């Protein structure tokens, strides 16, 4: 195997294009490409650049073809690999390649429309360090991934750390990932939602914790989202889960035994199943068997909304 073929193997190992490899070692355009096509020798200064940029490459192997391509004392890719396939499909990198966290960084750069040097600067690392991480020659520290999560909360944490699942979260703050065809949904306080049964109900901007775009709710006519309090609906809902609600204008739209949000004068906001709609009251049921069924007089009820979906937070 000639040295030009070994360089070709290096490029393939790091899942790079020839041009990207040329840029990474500051080689002139098409210089490496021409060398590979002709099968010619590579200049010593180019070899030095390759070994400096990719210190995981075994110098003896590169020069002579003897031994393994990677240095045994510099195999830092293993901690960043996983044993299962990702649910994310890349137009640039193979699924197997994306098991390496460095190439997931490359995918993020492409997705957010930035460059490696700009992202490196935002993360507080040098460009050279960042390129070593992307190329698999330097382990990516956990705190750097944490910084990426803060900078780009639309990136899914599980995918970022392991490669499993999808690159983007299903729930994305509207100011970060807008789609003009999807209505932003307000996550509101319990105080703000208290009057949702009123015909003049509106949500003041100061009562909105955040606006979210949830593609799966696109056709569900969700009016607002609110956080679940308490454990009366466990295991269906946990305290802290966020439910998406659609306001019911008329009581005949109540869906028996389906979770609803019921606004009351004395007890506040209740998340319960409606077992029965009697003439003067509603019979409510909790999923937690420690809570008995009970009746709420209709004159006590200020509004009813059906629960469309739930967002469960870890």
C-alpha positions as CSV (number, residue, x, y, z in Angstrom):
1,X,0.0,0.0,0.0
2,X,1.4,3.4,-1.0
3,X,1.6,6.4,1.3
4,X,-1.1,8.1,-0.8
5,X,-3.4,5.1,-0.3
6,X,-2.7,5.3,3.5
7,X,-3.7,9.0,3.4
8,X,-6.9,8.0,1.6
9,X,-7.6,5.5,4.5
10,X,-7.1,8.3,7.0
11,X,-9.6,10.5,5.2
12,X,-12.0,7.6,5.1
13,X,-11.5,6.8,8.8
14,X,-12.4,10.3,9.9
15,X,-15.3,10.4,7.5
16,X,-14.1,13.5,5.7
17,X,-14.2,14.7,2.1
18,X,-10.8,15.2,0.5
19,X,-11.3,18.9,0.4
20,X,-12.2,19.0,4.1
21,X,-9.0,17.0,4.8
22,X,-7.0,19.5,2.8
23,X,-8.4,22.4,4.7
24,X,-7.7,20.7,8.0
25,X,-4.0,20.5,7.3
26,X,-3.8,23.8,5.4
27,X,-2.9,22.1,2.2
28,X,-3.6,23.8,-1.1
29,X,-6.8,23.1,-3.0
30,X,-6.7,19.7,-4.9
31,X,-3.1,18.9,-3.7
32,X,-4.0,15.8,-1.8
33,X,-6.7,14.9,-4.3
34,X,-4.2,14.9,-7.1
35,X,-1.6,13.0,-5.0
36,X,-4.2,10.2,-4.3
37,X,-5.3,10.0,-7.9
38,X,-1.7,9.8,-9.2
39,X,-0.5,7.5,-6.4
40,X,2.5,9.8,-5.9
41,X,4.6,10.4,-2.8
42,X,3.8,13.0,-0.3
43,X,6.2,15.7,0.8
44,X,7.6,15.6,4.3
45,X,6.1,18.9,5.3
46,X,2.6,17.6,4.4
47,X,3.3,14.4,6.4
48,X,4.2,16.6,9.4
49,X,1.0,18.6,9.0
50,X,-1.0,15.4,9.0
51,X,0.6,14.1,12.1
52,X,0.2,17.4,13.9
53,X,-3.5,17.7,13.0
54,X,-4.2,14.0,13.6
55,X,-2.0,12.9,16.5
56,X,-3.9,9.7,16.8
57,X,-2.3,8.4,13.6
58,X,0.7,6.1,14.0
59,X,3.7,7.8,12.3
60,X,5.4,4.5,11.6
61,X,2.3,3.2,9.8
62,X,1.9,6.4,7.8
63,X,5.5,6.4,6.7
64,X,6.1,2.7,6.2
65,X,2.7,0.9,6.3
66,X,3.9,-1.2,9.3
67,X,1.7,-1.6,12.3
68,X,-1.7,-0.2,13.0
69,X,-3.1,3.0,11.6
70,X,-4.0,4.3,15.1
71,X,-1.6,4.7,18.0
72,X,-2.6,2.5,20.9
73,X,-1.9,5.3,23.4
74,X,-4.1,7.7,21.6
75,X,-7.4,5.8,21.0
76,X,-9.8,8.3,22.5
77,X,-12.8,7.5,20.4
78,X,-14.1,4.6,22.4
79,X,-15.6,6.6,25.3
80,X,-17.6,8.5,22.7
81,X,-19.1,5.5,20.9
82,X,-22.3,3.7,21.5
83,X,-23.6,0.2,20.6
84,X,-26.9,1.0,18.9
85,X,-28.1,2.9,15.8
86,X,-29.2,6.5,15.9
87,X,-32.7,7.5,14.9
88,X,-31.1,10.6,13.1
89,X,-30.2,10.4,9.4
90,X,-27.5,12.7,8.1
91,X,-27.0,13.7,4.5
92,X,-23.2,14.0,5.2
93,X,-22.2,11.3,7.7
94,X,-23.1,7.6,7.9
95,X,-25.1,6.3,10.9
96,X,-22.1,4.4,12.1
97,X,-19.9,7.5,11.9
98,X,-22.4,9.5,14.0
99,X,-21.7,7.2,16.8
100,X,-18.6,9.4,17.3
101,X,-19.5,12.6,19.2
102,X,-17.1,14.6,17.1
103,X,-19.1,14.1,14.0
104,X,-22.3,15.0,15.8
105,X,-20.6,18.4,16.5
106,X,-20.1,18.7,12.7
107,X,-23.8,18.0,12.2
108,X,-24.7,20.7,14.7
109,X,-22.5,23.2,12.8
110,X,-24.3,22.4,9.6
111,X,-27.8,22.6,11.2
112,X,-27.4,25.9,12.9
113,X,-25.6,27.4,9.9
114,X,-22.3,28.4,11.6
115,X,-18.6,27.4,11.2
116,X,-16.2,25.4,13.4
117,X,-14.2,28.5,14.4
118,X,-17.2,30.5,15.4
119,X,-18.6,27.6,17.5
120,X,-15.2,26.9,19.0
121,X,-15.0,30.6,20.1
122,X,-18.5,30.4,21.7
123,X,-17.5,27.3,23.6
124,X,-14.3,28.8,24.8
125,X,-11.9,26.4,23.2
126,X,-9.3,27.0,20.5
127,X,-10.0,26.1,16.9
128,X,-7.2,23.5,16.9
129,X,-8.7,21.8,20.0
130,X,-12.1,21.8,18.5
131,X,-10.9,20.3,15.2
132,X,-9.1,17.5,17.2
133,X,-12.4,16.8,18.9
134,X,-14.3,16.7,15.7
135,X,-11.7,14.4,14.1
136,X,-11.8,12.0,17.0
137,X,-8.3,12.7,18.2
138,X,-9.3,14.4,21.4
139,X,-12.0,13.3,23.8
140,X,-15.0,15.7,24.0
141,X,-15.4,16.8,27.7
142,X,-18.9,16.6,29.3
143,X,-18.8,20.3,30.2
144,X,-18.4,21.3,26.6
145,X,-21.5,19.3,25.7
146,X,-23.3,21.0,28.6
147,X,-22.3,24.4,27.0
148,X,-23.8,23.3,23.7
149,X,-27.1,22.5,25.5
150,X,-27.2,26.0,26.9
151,X,-26.4,27.7,23.6
152,X,-28.7,25.5,21.5
153,X,-31.6,24.1,23.6
154,X,-33.3,22.9,20.5
155,X,-30.6,20.1,20.3
156,X,-31.8,16.9,22.0
157,X,-29.6,16.0,25.0
158,X,-29.8,12.3,24.5
159,X,-28.7,12.6,20.8
160,X,-25.9,15.0,21.7
161,X,-24.4,12.8,24.4
162,X,-25.0,9.3,22.8
163,X,-26.2,9.6,19.2
164,X,-29.5,7.9,20.1
165,X,-32.8,9.3,18.9
166,X,-33.3,12.5,17.0
167,X,-31.1,15.6,16.7
168,X,-33.9,18.0,17.5
169,X,-36.3,18.0,20.4
170,X,-40.0,17.5,19.7
171,X,-40.7,20.6,21.8
172,X,-38.8,23.7,20.8
173,X,-39.1,27.3,22.0
174,X,-40.7,29.3,19.2
175,X,-38.0,32.0,19.2
176,X,-35.4,29.4,18.5
177,X,-37.0,27.2,15.8
178,X,-39.9,28.9,14.1
179,X,-42.4,27.5,11.7
180,X,-44.9,30.0,10.4
181,X,-47.5,27.3,9.8
182,X,-47.5,26.2,13.5
183,X,-49.1,28.3,16.2
184,X,-47.0,28.9,19.3
185,X,-48.6,27.6,22.5
186,X,-48.3,29.6,25.7
187,X,-47.1,27.8,28.9
188,X,-49.0,29.7,31.5
189,X,-49.1,30.0,35.3
190,X,-52.0,28.5,37.3
191,X,-53.1,32.1,38.2
192,X,-53.4,33.0,34.5
193,X,-55.4,29.9,33.6
194,X,-57.9,30.4,36.5
195,X,-60.3,32.3,34.3
196,X,-60.1,30.2,31.2
197,X,-63.9,29.4,31.3
198,X,-64.8,33.0,30.8
199,X,-65.9,34.2,27.4
200,X,-63.5,37.2,27.8
201,X,-60.6,35.0,28.8
202,X,-57.2,36.3,27.6
203,X,-53.6,35.5,28.6
204,X,-51.5,38.4,29.6
205,X,-47.9,38.4,28.4
206,X,-46.6,38.6,32.0
207,X,-48.4,35.4,32.8
208,X,-46.7,33.4,30.0
209,X,-43.7,31.5,31.1
210,X,-42.6,30.6,27.6
211,X,-44.1,30.1,24.1
212,X,-43.5,26.7,22.5
213,X,-43.9,25.2,19.0
214,X,-44.9,21.5,19.2
215,X,-45.3,20.0,15.7
216,X,-47.4,17.1,16.9
217,X,-50.0,19.5,18.2
218,X,-50.2,21.3,14.9
219,X,-53.8,20.2,14.2
220,X,-55.0,19.8,17.8
221,X,-56.2,23.4,18.5
222,X,-54.3,23.6,21.8
223,X,-55.2,26.8,23.7
224,X,-52.5,26.7,26.4
225,X,-50.2,24.5,28.4
226,X,-50.0,24.3,32.2
227,X,-47.8,22.4,34.7
228,X,-49.3,19.5,36.7
229,X,-49.2,19.9,40.5
230,X,-49.4,17.1,42.9
231,X,-49.6,13.3,42.4
232,X,-53.4,12.7,42.3
233,X,-53.2,11.6,38.6
234,X,-50.1,9.4,39.1
235,X,-49.1,7.3,37.1
236,X,-50.8,9.0,34.2
237,X,-49.2,12.3,35.1
238,X,-46.4,13.2,37.4
239,X,-46.0,16.5,39.3
240,X,-44.1,18.8,37.0
241,X,-45.4,17.3,33.7
242,X,-46.8,19.8,31.3
243,X,-50.3,19.2,29.8
244,X,-51.6,20.8,26.6
245,X,-55.3,21.9,27.0
246,X,-58.1,22.7,24.6
247,X,-60.9,24.9,26.2
248,X,-64.4,23.4,25.9
249,X,-67.0,26.0,25.1
250,X,-69.9,23.8,25.9
251,X,-70.4,21.0,28.5
252,X,-71.7,18.6,25.8
253,X,-68.2,18.4,24.4
254,X,-66.9,16.7,27.6
255,X,-65.2,13.4,26.8
256,X,-66.2,10.8,29.5
257,X,-63.3,9.2,31.4
258,X,-60.7,11.3,29.6
259,X,-58.4,13.6,31.6
260,X,-59.7,17.2,31.8
261,X,-58.5,20.4,33.4
262,X,-61.3,21.7,35.6
263,X,-61.2,25.3,37.0
264,X,-63.0,25.7,40.3
265,X,-63.7,28.7,42.6
266,X,-62.5,27.1,45.8
267,X,-60.1,24.3,44.8
268,X,-58.3,26.0,42.0
269,X,-57.2,24.0,38.9
270,X,-57.9,20.2,39.0
271,X,-56.7,17.6,36.6
272,X,-59.1,14.7,36.7
273,X,-61.1,12.2,34.7
274,X,-64.8,13.1,34.4
275,X,-66.7,9.9,35.1
276,X,-70.2,11.4,35.0
277,X,-71.8,14.6,34.0
278,X,-74.9,14.9,36.3
279,X,-77.5,17.6,36.1
280,X,-76.0,19.7,38.9
281,X,-72.4,18.3,39.3
282,X,-69.5,16.5,37.8
283,X,-68.2,13.2,39.2
284,X,-64.4,13.4,39.1
285,X,-61.9,10.6,39.4
286,X,-58.1,10.5,40.1
287,X,-55.8,7.8,38.7
288,X,-54.0,7.6,42.0
289,X,-56.0,5.1,43.9
290,X,-55.3,6.8,47.2
291,X,-57.7,9.6,46.1
292,X,-61.4,8.8,46.2
293,X,-63.9,9.9,43.6
294,X,-65.8,13.1,44.4
295,X,-68.4,15.5,43.1
296,X,-68.0,19.1,42.2
297,X,-71.1,21.3,41.9
298,X,-71.4,22.9,38.5
299,X,-71.9,26.3,40.1
300,X,-68.4,25.9,41.5
301,X,-66.8,25.3,38.1
302,X,-65.3,28.2,36.2
303,X,-64.1,26.4,33.1
304,X,-63.3,23.0,31.6
305,X,-60.6,22.0,29.1
306,X,-59.8,18.6,27.7
307,X,-56.2,17.4,27.9
308,X,-54.8,17.0,24.4
309,X,-51.3,15.7,25.3
310,X,-48.6,15.7,27.8
311,X,-44.9,16.6,27.9
312,X,-43.0,14.6,30.4
313,X,-39.8,16.1,31.7
314,X,-37.0,14.1,33.2
